[in-house]
Amino acid sequence: MPRTSSRAAERISMARSSVQRLRLTPVAAVCAGLLSVPLLAAAQGTAASTDAQKLDTVTVSGFRASLESSISTKRNADAIVESISAEDIGKLPDISIADALSRLPGLTSQRVAGRSSVISIRGMAPRYGVTLLNGREIVSTGDNRSVEYDQFPSELINAATVYKTPDASLSAQGLSGTVNMKTLRPLDFASSQGVVSARLERNSNGSLNPEISGTGNRVSASWVTQSADRTLGAAVGFAHLDSPNQEKHYKSWWWANTNDWGSPLPGTPTDSVALQGFELGAASSRQKRDGLMAVLEYKPSADFHSTLDLYYSKFDQTEARRSVMSDMSTWSGVSWSNASTSTVNGDKIVTSGVVNGAKAVALTTYNKRQDDISAIGWNNEFKLGSAWKASADLSYSKAKRDEQNAEVQAGALAPVSLGRVNIATGDGLSTFAPTQDFADAKTMYLSDPAGWGRDGRSQFPKVRDQLKALKLSASRSFEGWLSSVEAGLDYSERDKDMNRSEVYYNLKSNRAPALIPASLLRTPTDLGFAGSNIRMVNFDLPSVLGLYDVSPAATDQAPGRVWSVHEQVTAAHGKLGFDFNWGVPVHGSLGLRIVHAKQWSNGLLWNPKTNAADPSTGGSSYTDTLPSLNLAADVTTNTIVRFGLAKVLARPNMEDMRAGFSGIGVSSTAPHLWSANGGNPMLEPWRADAVDLSVEHYFSKRSYVAAATFHKHIKNFVYSQSIPFDFTGFPNPGAFTPFSNIGTLSTQANGKGGMIAGTELSGSLDGSLVSKALDGIGVTLSYSDTRSSLHEGNDVSKPLDGLSGKATNFTVYYERDGISARIGSRHRSPFVTTVRGTFGENVPSMISGETIIDAQIGYAFESGAYKGLSLTLQLNNLRDRPYRTRVGVSTGSVDPKATLPERYTTYGRQFLLGGSYKF
């Protein structure tokens, strides 16, 4: 936590008085040289003997003020932390919280539908971290615990701190780290002020589908005020988002030499690997979000302080997607002619030829998702006498998600030729020249051209999540080496419900193919962006559903789709703060958390005897003792060495904790044992021992360099296993009597561990280190290298979910005389992670490395009639970098680790033009 002791103030004062001296040291000179050759050239001949002293008196704003605040938080913390701060009311440095967080050392974001949505800390997937809002754990609208950051408007968040080492006083913490988002506090402001902001948004892909345009807007307003005697403060903020997303999408389904399975693909060499299917599509979506924040702060005296926080977000998304796709496997009836091959990584790959007999599908999909998140928190702090403080914090949050994913199929009445195809085996897109005109409404029938057994379907995911929490604590400060003592008790209850039902659509008149009514037809969707001359028939999906009969579907999958998980967590914590001199000044904390968790789940088991779902339940409880140590030594006035040692945990995925079971059976051979697959309501957390070391050197308020290393020993990794399980009360579907009620369950379970470790380098260098003439120019940069011995499913061929070996961030900025400019680059090396499939299921994806470049330029009127007005032009994804994934070869490759292209998706460049007015 940030330190407020007199020693911290003394240390900052000493830092300021020594800036000039340190500026001339070799370390400072080398780091300043990294700014760039032009900066050094411009600095030659300047007299800078008094620059550092003058710099301390300059008041800065905008990005530099944000940078100063963030560095100050990092420097004065006991733990190893990173931080972002708003440039002003309602103005984080980036357009989203995820974008801003992903620029911090050791943090990366993952693009979902083109937007930075989830965050990985230190190379570990989002599920290993925890997100707090004003120090309280927050619910999510997803299947599990991970927060989708695009639910939280950046205009309503004032700061965020990432704890890389645990602080015992935090009510919830993750194994990889903890993100604490914070809204503003009105009594922290010197006077009443407000801001209004508006921006227009445009996607460079334009409008790919007629339902959704390529333009949008963002509007926000915030107001902060205080009473005359400064005992009462209030703040309110509103943010509206109407943002388009336009996606051009290609996917290679899978690759194989099916001759290895005794099913050769006609027309291809028997020793060759071939593409087994493809899809080409265009999706248009619109995200509409309204966020509201309110804070009421009351401090009638130094002995009492009360704060009430309210937050609400309503996020609606509509997507229309149109895709042409075809199975190209031998079982679909296709054949090749004039096939030619190329050698790729030692494999013979079919790269061109003519494909005939394809049962191509023109698939129209429609998604409508509505998310609501609300949170309220009430914190009261009491000062008891001259040294004791007590606090009570009560909070409640809930989330709701209602979604529909619908699709209907269309196609020709007979198989078609895909024409001459050229298959991409590297970056790029495969091309096709089909003889069928998929835009011809006279030959494209609503039907089931590929024989999927249905003419369409819809799935309806519904999520409900609520969290109630109470935290009580008391603390006392001391003069001397023991600077503080704190103790507290936390209690929380969380209930998460998931229901993903499904229906099939079958055309009336006994599924007779039907032409699309002329009144519903629209301009065809152009899919020619991929180099294939393909257009697709276009109609409004909801309007054609009256042509179909509806029937329940996939009821046997209910055990994996309908469940609820409940948790009751009680934690006691104690923390000792210390501040002493041991040759060098040392400060920090020693903490202990004792956490008891009780969990249970209500779900379904599929009864094969009745072909129906029966209720099931299960649960467990466990206790963890989590000590933590944070040490910070001021080895010089401006150099800090930090050390962290702790036991940490991350609670398991809630979906994996479900009491849902299917595939129940008893073996027909003696000793006739039970078996099934499903969830594991007795699943326990990932647990780890963590060691951290960091060295930080500060040159000025906006300049520092740091190096950190960490090692986490995971003691009980979670992966798919077959474990002993008590089947008492389960229905026996066969005629054999089990030898015992103990059988095997294929599920996620705690097992062998491993390690994850890494190195992080970071810095922020301001041009004023070199010369006053360069004040306003600067650079921030970071590099992280992470490695792990862990593998998903304990399978050495599967990397750890979310692990990017290397991540870099680089931002160059200029801010002076009202003019501001910034360009930033974020790079993430390839990684494997879990993504949402077409119908909401979790599927693994091998995502290729990517570098995203963003830029912005602005002007702020600092005087005159327009003082308070700022204008900004932003360009995100400047190079329109594709989202690319790769997939392994199912069979036939000489290298079992070989991969070939899977997805290639571009989202376009995002342009934002607007301004804000502060008053």
N, C-alpha and C positions, 0 to 999 in steps of 0.2 A: 504494500500500500504506500502511497506518497507520504514522505516524511515531512513533518512540520516542526521538528525540534530546532532549538537554537543552533545546534551544531550544523544542521543543514543550511540555515541562513548564513552562518559564518563561512561555510564552505563555498557557497555561491559568491559571497562578497570577495573572498580570497581569489576565486577564479577570475572575477572581473579585473581585480587589481593586477593580475599577472598575465593578462592576455598579450600585452606588448612583448613581455619577455619570452613567452612561449611561441609567439609568432615567428621568432628568429631561430628557433631550435631546428636541428636537422629533420626531426620527425614532422614538424609543422611544414617545413619547406617542401619536403617530398610530397606530403599529402596535398598541399596547395598546388603543387605542380601537376597533379592529376586533373586539375580543372580543364586545362587544354593549353596548347602552345600559344594560341592567340592571346589568352589571358596573361601569360607570362610576358609576352612581347609588349603588351600594353602596359604592363607594370614597370618596365624598365625605366629607371630614372626618376621614379616617384619617391618623394620623401614621405615616410610613413611613421615617423617617430611618435606622432600623437594620434594616429588614426584609431588605434584600439580604444583609447580613452574617449574619443569623440563618439565612436560607435555605440558605447554603452548608453549615451544620452539620446540616441535616435529612436523615435517611436515608429515601429513598422506595423503594417497591416497585411491583409490578404494571405497569400501562401506562405510568406516568410513568418508572419505571426503564428500561423498554424504550425510551421516547422519548429519555431522556438518553444511553443507550448508542448509539443510532442517530445522534443529532446529534454525539456525540463522534467517531464513526467518520468522519462526513462532514467534520467540521472538521479533523481531524488527518491527512487523506489528502493525498497529493501530487496525485492524479488527481481528476477530477470524478466523484464517486460519490454513490449513495444507499444507504441501509442500513435493514434491519429487524433487531430483536433480540428474543429471547424475554423475556417478562416474568419467567419463572422456568423451572426445569427443566421441559421438556415443555410449554411454554405460549407459543406465538407469539400475537401480538395477534388473529389471525383463525383461523377453523376450517380454513383451507387455506393453503398457501404461496402459491398463485396469488392468492387474495383479499388476502393481506397485501402482496404485491408490487404489486398493481394500485392500491394507495393511494399509491404513491410517485410523485413528479413525473415526468411523461413516460412512465409505464407504464400499460398497459391490459390487461385480460383479455378473453378471448372465452369465452362460455358454450358448452359442449358438453354436450348432454343436461341442461341446467339448471345445470351446475357450471362454475366457473371452472377451465379446464383448461390453456390455453396463454396465453403472455404476449407482447405486442408492446412493443418499446422504441422510443420516439420516433417513433411512427406507422408503423413498419415491421413487416411480418408476422413471425411467429416464426422463419421460415427464415433471416432476416438476423441473428439473434442466436445466442449460444452459451451453454449451461448447463454449469456445473462443479459437482462435488461434492467439497468439500475441496480445491479447486484443480485438480481433474482432470476432463477431459471425460468425460461420462457417455453411455452408450448410450440408445437409445429403442426403444419397441415399435411406433412408427408406421412409415409407409412411408419417411420421410425422417429428418432429423436432429433436428427439433424435439422437445423433451422435453414429455411430458404430465405436468404438475405434480401431478395427483391421484394419481400413482404413489408420491409421497413424503409420508408422514404428517407433518403439521405438528408433531406431538408429538415427533418425532425430530430435528427441525432446530432448531439453537440460534440461527442467524443467517443472513442472506443479504446480500451486498453486490453492488450493480449498478454496474459500471464503465462510465461513459458515454464516458470517454476511455481509450485502451488503456494498459496497463502492460506493458512489454517482458518482465517476468519471468513473466507468466501463460503457461501452456503452450498455451492455445487461446483465441482471441478472436473476437468477431463484428464485423460491420460496423455494426450498430445499437447494440451494447453486449454486455456479458458479465455473466451472473448467476452468482455463486459462492455456493452453499449450503454451510453449514458445520455439522457436528455438534459437540457440546461436547467440551471437553478437561478430563479429571478433575483434573489438577494445577492448573487455574485456580481450583478451588474450595478454600475455606479448610478445609472439613471434609467428612466423609461426610454425605450426605443423599439422600433419596429422595422420590418422589411417586407417588401412585396417583390415577387419575382415572376417572370413569364418567359418561356422559351418555346420556339417553334422547332419541330423535329421532322427530319426527312430521311428516308432510307434510300440509298442509291439504287437499289433494285427496283424501285418504283412499286407498282401494284401488280403482283403476279396473279392474283385472283380478284374478281370484281367485288366481292363482298367487303374487302378491306383495302383502304387506300394506303399509300406509302408515306403519308404525312401524319403528324401528331402534334401534341403540345404538352407542356408541363407548366403548372401554375402553383405558386405557393405563397403563403403569407404567415408571418410570425409577429407576435407582440409581447413585449416584456414590460412590466411596470411594478412600481413599489409604492407603498404608502409614504406619506411625508416623514413619518418617524422611523421608516425603514424596518418596521416590525412585521409587515405583511408584504409578500410579493406574489405576483401571478404571471403566468406565461401561457400563451395559447398558440398553437401552430396548426396550419392546415396545408396539405400538399395533395395536388391532383396530378395524376399521370395518365396520359392517353398516348401510348407508344406503339407504333407498328413494328412488326417483324416480318421480313420477307425472305424466305428460305428457298434456295435452289439445291436440290438434293439428288444424289445418286448413291446407290448401294449395290455392291456385289453380294449376292446372298451367301454362297459358300463355294469352296473349291475342293475337288477330289478327283481321284482316278477310281471310278466305281467299278472298273474291271477287277480291282482287288477284292471286291465283294461278290464277284461272279456276275456282275451286271454291267457289261461294257456299254459305252455310249456310242451308238451307231455313227460311223463316219469319222471317228477320231482314232488316232493311234492307241493301241492297247497299253502302251507304256507312258501315256501322257496324262497330265492333270488338266481338268477343264473347269470353267465356270459353270455352276449349277443353277444359276438364276440371277435375275437383276430386277431393280426397280429404279424408275426415274420420275421425279415429282417436283412439284412447286407447292409451297405452303405459305399461306398468309395468315398472320395472327395479329390480334390487337390485345394489348394489356391495358386495362383500365384500373387504376388504383386511387382510392381516396384514403388519406391518412389524417388522423387527428391526434394531437398531443395537447395535454393541459397539465400544468403544474401549479399547485397552490402551496406556498411556503409561509410559515408563521414562526416568528422568533421574537417573542415579546421581551425576552431578557437573555442574558448570557447563560441562564440555567435551563432553558427549554427551547427546543427546536423541533418543529413538526413539518413534515413534507408529505403532500398527497400527489401522487402521479397517476395520470390516466393516459392510456394509449389505445387507439383503435385503428384498424386497417381493414379496408374492404378491397379485395383484389379480384377482378373478373377478367377472364381470358376467353377469347373466342378464336378458334382456328379453323380454317378451311384448307384442306390438302387434296391435291389431285395427282395421282400417280399411275403410270403405265408400268406393268410388271409382268414377268413371265418365269415360270419354272422351266429350267433348261436341262433337267436331269433325264436320265434314260427312262425313269418310271413315268414321266409326263408324256412320253411318246415323241419327243423331238429327235431329229437326226441332223447330222452335219454333212456338208459336202464341201470339197475343195479346202479342207482344213489344213492350216499350216501352224507350225509350232516355233517357239523360241525357247532358248535355255535360260532359265532364271534361277540363280542360286543352286545350280546343279540339277534342277528339275526341268523336264520337258513340258512346257505350258502351251496349250492351244490358244493362239493369239489372234487368229482370223479365220474366216470361212463363212459359209452360208448356213443359217439355221432354219430348218423347216419343221412344220407340224407343231408349232407353239400354240398353247392355249392361253394366250395373253389376256390379262385382266386390266381394265380401266377402273381403278379403285378411287372412289370419292369418300373422303372421311371428314368428319365434323366433330370438333371438340368444344365443349363449353364447360368451363370450370369457374366456380365461385368459392373464394376463400374469405373467411372472416377471422380476424384475430383481435382480441380485446384483452387488456391487462390493467389492473389497478393495484397500486401499492401505497401503503401508509406507513411512514417511518417516523418514530418519535425518539428524540434524544433528550436525556435528562442529565444535568450536572448535579451531583450529590456531594455537597461540600466543596472543598478546594481541589480535590484530586480525583474523586470517583466520577465515572460517567456510566450511564445505563442506556440501553436502547431497546426498542421493541419494533419489529417490522412485520407487518401483516400484508399478504399479497394473494392475488387470485388472477389467473389468466385462463383463457379458453380459446380454442380454435375450432373452426368448422370448415369442412370442405365438401362441396357437392359438385359432382362432375359427371359428364356424359361423353363417352367416346363412341361414336357411331361410324359405321361404314356400310356402303352398298357397292355391289359389283356390276360391271357392265362389260360386254365384249361381243365379238362376232359369233355367229351361230356355228362356225366351223373353225378348225385350227388354221393358223395363218403362218406366213413366213416372216421371220425377223430380218430377212435380207442379209446383205453383207454386214458382218459384225467385225469390229476391231476391238480387241480386249486389252485394256490397260493393265499392266503388271507393276507399274510404278506410280508416281503422282499423275493425276489426270483422270479422265473419264472414259469409259468404254462407249463406243458408238454403235448404233443400230440403224438399219434402213428398212423398216417393216413395210410389207405390201399393203397392209390394212391401214386405212385412214381412221384413226381413233377419234377424230373430230366429226366424222360423218354420222349424224344422228339417225340417218336412214338405215345404217347397217350395224349400229351399236345398240345392243339390246340389254336392258336390265335383266340379269340372268346369273347363272353360276358357271361361267365358261371354263374354269379350271377344275370343276368337280370338288369343291370344298365341302359340299353337303349342306350348304345354306346359301341364301342370296344376299345376306347382309347380317350384321349383328350390332349390338350396342352393349357397352359395359358401363356400370354406374358406380364408380368408387365414391364412398362416403366415409369421411373421417371425422371423429369427434375426439377432442383432447382437452382435458382440463387439469389444472394444477393449483392446489391450495397450499400455502406455506406460512409458517410462523417462525420468526427468529427472535430470540432473546439473548442479550449479551450485556456484560458489564466489564469495565476496564478502569485501570488506574495508572496514572503516570507517576514517575519517580525522578528524583535528582540522583544521579550516580550511574554506575555501570548498568544496573538494571533499570531501563528507561520506562518500561510499561509492562503491565500484566493484563491479560484479557481472558475471559471465559464466557462460554455461551452454549445455547441449546437451540437446535433447529429441528423442525418437524414439517414434513410435506406429504401430501397425498396426490397421486397422479392416476388418472384413469384415461385410457386411450382405447377407442373403439374403431374397428375397421370393418366395412361391409362393401364387398365388390361383387355385385350381382351382374348377371349377364342374360341377354335375350337374343334369340335368333329372329331374323326377318326372312320370311319366305313369301314369294309372290303369290298373289291370289290365283285362283283357277288352277290349282294343283301345280304351282310353280312354273306356269307357262311363261316363257320369255316375253318381255313387253318393251315396246319402244318408249322412249322418254316423251311425255306429253310436250307438244310444241310450245305450250304456254310457259313451260318451266325452263326452256333452253336459254342459254346465254352465250356470249362470245366464247369460243373455245379457249382453253388455257394453252399457252405456248410453252412447250418443253424443249425448244430448239437450242436453249442455252448450253446444252451438253454436247453440241455438235451433231445431234441426231435430228433429222427433220420430222419431229413428232409433235402433233397437237392433240389435245384431248377434249372430248365432249364435256360441256360444263352445264351444271344445273344445281339448283338449291336442294341439298339433301333433305332437310326437314320437310320440305314441301312434297317429296315423293313417298314419304313413309306411309301415306294412306293407301298405297298400292300393295302393301305387304300385310300378311298375317304375322302376329307376334307370339312367340312361345318361349317359356323359360329354357335356359340352356346351361350346360356345364355345372349342373347341380352337384355332380360328384366331386367337383373341385372346391366346394364350399369350405371344407376343413382348412384350406390354405387362404381363403378369401374372407371369411367371416370369423372375427375373433375380438376379444377385448383383453387388455392387460391392465392390472391394477398394482400400484406400488405404494407402500407406506415406508418412509425413510425417516429415521430418528438419528440425529447426530449431536454429539457433544464435542466441543472444541476448547482448547486452551492454547494461549500463545504468550510467550515471553519476549519482550523487546529489549535489546541491549545496545549500549552505545559506550564504548570504552576505548582506551588507547593501549595497544599492545605492540609498542614500537611504532606502529602507525594507527591512525584512527580506524576503528572497526565498528560497524553497526549491523543490525539485522534482526532476525527473529528465530525462535525455536517454537515450533507448533506441533500440536497433536490433535487429530480428529478421530473419534471412534464412531463408526457409522454402522447402524443396524438397519437392514433392509428386509422387508417382508413383501413378497410378490406372489401373485396368483393370476391365473388366466381362465377365462371362460371361452370355450370354443366348441367345435363340432367334430365328431368322428363319422366317417362314412361307413354305414352298416351295409355290407354287401348282401346280407340275407334279405333285407327289406328294401334295398336300393333307396335308402333315405338317410338323412343326417340325424344323428343322435347327439344330445348335449354331452360335453365332457369338460372336465376341470382339472386343475393341477397347480401346484405352487411350491414355494420353498422360502427359506429365510437364511440369512447369513450375517455375520458381523466382520467388519474390517477395522483394523487399527492402522492409521495413516500418519506417521510422524513426518515432519518436514523441517528442514534447516535452510535458512537463507543468510549468507554472510556477505558483507560488502566491506572491503578494505580500501581506504584512501591512501594508496601507496605513494602518491604525490598529490599536490593540490588539485590537479585536474585529471588524475588517472585513478580509476576504480577497478579493482579485481573482485569479481563476484563468484560465489560458490553456492551451489544448491544440491541438496541431498534429500530425497523424499521417496515415500511409497505412494503410488498413484493408481487410479483405476478408471475404467470407463464402463458404464453399464451396458449390457448387451442390447443388440437390436430388439426392439419390441416385437417385430414380426417374428423373429426367431423364438420368442418366448411364448408363442401362442399354444394353447392346448387344442391343437387341431391335428387329426390323424386320418390317414387314408392308406390304401393298399394293405389292409389288415388281412392276415392269413395265417394258416397253420400248415407246416410242411407235411407232405404226404409220406415222407420217409421217417422212420424212427430216428430220434426220439420225439418226433412231431412237436417242433418248437414254434412259438409265436414269432411273427415278424410284422413290421409296419414301417411307415415313414411319416414324418410330420414335424411339429414344433417341439420345443423343449421348455416347459414352464419352470424347470429347475435349473435353467442355465444361469451361471454366475458371471460376474464381470471379467473383462480383461484386467489383469493386475500386473504391475511392473514396479521395479526399483529403478529410480532415475537419478542420474548424476549430471550436473551442469557446471560449466566453468565459462566465465566471460571476462574479457579485459576491454575496458572502455577508456578512451582518452578524449577529453573535451578541449577544443581550442577556443571556442566562443559559444554564444547562445545558439548559433545556428550551425556549428561545425563540430564534428566529432568523427572518430573512427572506432570500430569495435570488431573484436573477433571472439567467437563463441564456439564451444563444442559441447555435445551432449551424448549421453549413452543411456538407453532404456533397455533393461532386461525384462522382457515379457515372460511372465512365469506360467501363465495358463491361457494360451492362445485359443481362440474359438474357431472351429472349422468342422466340416461335415464328417461324421463318424457313425459307426454302429455301436450302440451302447446297450448294456443290460437295462431292461425296462419291465415293470410289473404290469401285466395285462389283465389283472383281476377286474372283472366286470365288463370286459370287451366282448363283443359278439363273435362267436366262432362260426365262420362262413362255411366250413367244410365238415366232413364226416369223421375226422380224426380227433381223438381226445388228446390235448396237449399233455406232455410229460410233466410240465411245470407251468405256473403262471408267469415265470420269468422268461422273457424272450429277448429279441434284439430290435431296437428302434434306430432307424437311419435318420439322423437329425444333426443339428448344430450342437456341439458340445465342447466343453473345456478340455484342452489336451496339452501337447508339448508346446514349449515356449521357444523363445529365440531372442534376438536383439534387434534394435533399430538405433542407429547412431548417425551423427552428422556433424558438419562444420558450417558455420555461418560467418560471413564477413559483411560488414556494412559501414556506411559512412555518409556524412553530409558535409559538404565543403562549400563555404561561402567565399565569393571573390574578394571580400573585404579583408580576408586573411593576407592577401598579397598587396592590395592597394585600395585606398578609399575610392579611387576612380572605378574600381570594379565592384563596388557595393551594389547589390541588387542582382548580381549574376551568381549562380550557384549550381550545384549538382548533388543529387542524392543517388546512392547506388547500394546494391546488396547482391550477395552471391551465397547460395547454399548448396551443399553437397551431402546427400543423405544415402545411406546404405542400410540393408536389412538382411538378416538370415531367415526371415519369415516368408512363408509362401501360403497363398490362399488354398484352403483345403488340405494343407500340409503336403501339397503336390509341388515338387521342385520345378515343374514346368510352368507354374502359375505365379507371377510376381505378386507381392503384397498389394492389396487393393489401395489405389490412390497414391502409390509411391512414385514420385518423380525424382530421379537421381539428382538432377541439377535444376536449379531455378535461379534466374537473375532478374533484377529490376534496375532500371536506369532512367533517371529523370534530370533533364537540364531545364533550368528556369531563369527567367529574367523578370524583375519586378522593380520598377523605379519610375518616379514622376507620373504615376497613374497608369503607365503602360505595363502590361503583364503578358508574358508568353511562356508556354511550357510545352515540352514534348517528352513523352515517356514511353519506355519499352518494357514489356513484361515477357519473359521467356520461361517456358516450362518444358522439360524434356519428356519423352514418351512415358505413358503410365497406363495401367489397367485399373478400371474402376467399374462400379455398378451404376447402371443407368436405368431409367424407366423404359420398358419396352412399349410396343405399339398399344398394348392394352393394359398398361399399368404394372406389369410384372417387372421384377428386378432381374436384369440380365447383365453379364459382364461385357465390357467393351475395352479393346486395346486402342487407346487414343494416342495418336502421333504427337510429337513435339510441335509446339507452336510459339510464335512470337507475335504479340499484339502491340501495335504502336498507336498511341493516342496523342492528340495535340490540341492546344487551345490558345487563343489570343484574346486579350481584353483591354478595355480602357476604363478607368475610374475617374470621374470628375472630382477633384479634391478641393475645389474652391469655386466660387461664383454661384450663379443662379442654379446650376445643375449639380451642385455638391450633393453627394450621396447616391448619384446615379452611376451605375456600372453597366457596361455592355460587354458581351462575351460571345465568341464564336468557338465552338468545339467540334472536333472531328474525332470520332472513335472508330477503331478498327481501320486505320488509315489505309492499309494495304489490302483490305478485304481478305484477310488470311483465312483459308478454308479450315474447317473442322474435319480432320481426317482420322479414320480408324483403320486398323488392320486385323486380319483374322487368320488363324492357323489353317493349314491344309488338313482336311479331315482324314485323308488316306492317300498314299501314293508318293509322298515326298521323301527324298533321301535324307532330309534333315527334319527331325520331329519338331524343331523349334522354328521352322521356316514360316513366314507369314506373307500374305498377299493382300492387296487393297480390299477394303470393305466399304466404308462410307467416305464420301467426299461431298461436303456441304459448305456452301457459302451463304453468309447472312447479309452481305452488303456493308457499305460504309454508313455510319450514322452521323448526320449533321445536325447540330443544335445551334440556333441563333436566338439570342434574347438578352435580357437585362434584368437588373434588380434596382430597387430604390430603397435606400435606408433613411429613416427619418426619426 
